[in-house]
């Protein structure tokens, strides 16, 4: 039988196995990443819970808003290039670091004028001259767009009109044109950005084509770096062309400071304090009017969509601020998983599955709060993976425990069904406390009984008759023993040893033993008549029994060898009960008990003769009482 220490070691091994299996499961899934959608959902939730995360310091939006459209309602947008020229001139005068115009000028007003055959009208021939001069200054970045083709088909490149490209310094598209395309995840939400967008341009289109995305271009230009470099040092980080990272959104739509486009066109706009505050800033001019199509889903989309220019501003701010949102290091992820999972497993050992669900829910909540707290430090923790690991640990822990407990219950039933009644085994299995078969100290009451003059009786009967009367007698007294919840420890020839209080603990084990003894005494009187009738004329001595009872501490457990083991109790309590049974002969009584049993049973005991005797092996004498009857 496994000892207590062995059982604890076995449970420890199982706990470690559950921990290891859960950890490996989560690690494999984390590497394969099938829970990306769940992690996206948590990341989006952290954004919405956080609201505004930080104040933008490097980027400002100039919005072509409804007020601007209303002020210049007589001008179609294609004829706004002189207005853009005035706005950019104001921004340059105010000291803006770099200006990005998030409008694709695919056609020029002059082309429209040409189509309308208005060439000879004064002032229209060089309608775009001011705008082209602004572009030639080299401080303005325009946008292009990649139209992604079907699988196997090349992408299409949409560029500003050739007249505007010819206005660029040295016709340098790489340094002055950025792609307006935004990187969307599988669910259509924009969470990441690219420095150099991946494209499948045909060789003809790729030659001399723009290279960088708009957000990356503006950040690189603001730092005075070359757009055609192989890597860039931005905010202390070396960034390569294949850089793909998470956008550290400053907050929901409306977080970035914004100036109306019309404000840049006012008289003395260059002296406006709001305009003067743009010195050294990256300025993005873009649309923010009702009905525009340049709006996108972001982690904040539960409230409202975000305009393309504001997403570009978030990308620029991410790069220039150095606020990098990245996954936690592996050692942090492992440590948190092992700590939280180990704590729950230790709690599961002492809880029911239903209470364990409460612990699992608390662990889930702790994972959420922990992940949200790390998000405040721009760290992403794989919450869904941790929760999957916690669920796996719960399932394995209770699944294994239920299987183990079922095996233990089957073993317990096989051990005790020979000793106690079925209802006692059921009570034992239903209790929260299983017996420690490896050995435990417990308070019990032990009863010994044997048949008087058994040697003489057995000599006068043949073997079959001896077995017949013993079986009939034991059948009757065992019914009484089992009815009181006693455990039949063993039969020793004509004697029987019974304990009360182990393996099932009864607070009234002493009273149960005394009721059993009185029942056995009464049954023996009836059995005496059967013996005299069954073996009439055989000159047998009168059938009688002696019973000794003592209450005390004993050691209970499975005792034996690897070939045969039996549940029993051992110790001084057992020895004394056996001595008291022998003492019934000298006292001339049937039931003899110690003072400890009388005290434990209480006022129900009616005693007769009383004595104090010396018992072999004990230094102190023992006070004993004859039990005459019981009063319930």
Secondary structure, 3 states (H helix, E strand, C coil): CCCHHHHHHHHHHHHHHHHHHHHHHHHHHHHHCCCHHHHHHHHHHHHHHHCCCCCCCCEEEEEEEHHHHHHCCCCCHHHCHHHHHHHHHHHHHHCCCEEEECCCCCCCHHHHHHHCCCCCCCCCCCCCHHHHHHHHCCCEEEEEEEECCCCCCCEEEECCCHHHHHCCHHHCHHHHEEECCCCCCCCCCCCEEECCCCCCECHHHHCCCCCCEHHHHHHHHHCCCCCCCCEEEECCEEEECCCEEECCCCCCCCCCCEEEHHHHHCCCHHHCHHHHCCCCCEEEEEEECCCCCCEECCCCCCCCCEEHHHHHHHHHHHHHHCCCCEECCHHHHHHHHHHHHHHHHHHHCCCCHHHHHHHHHHHHHHHHHHHHHHHHCCEECCHHHHHHHHHHHHHHHHHHHHHHHHHHHHHHHHHHCCCCCHHHHHHHHHCCCCCCCCCEEEEEEEEEEEECCHHHHHHHCCHHHHHHHHHHHHHHHHHHHHHCCCEEEEEECCEEEEEECCCCCCCCHHHHHHHHHHHHHHHHHHHHHHHHHHCCCCCCCCCCEEEEEEEEEEEEEEEECCCCEEEEEECHHHHHHHHHHHHHHHHCCCEEEEHHHHHHHCCCEEEEEEEEECCCCCCCCEEEEEEEEECC
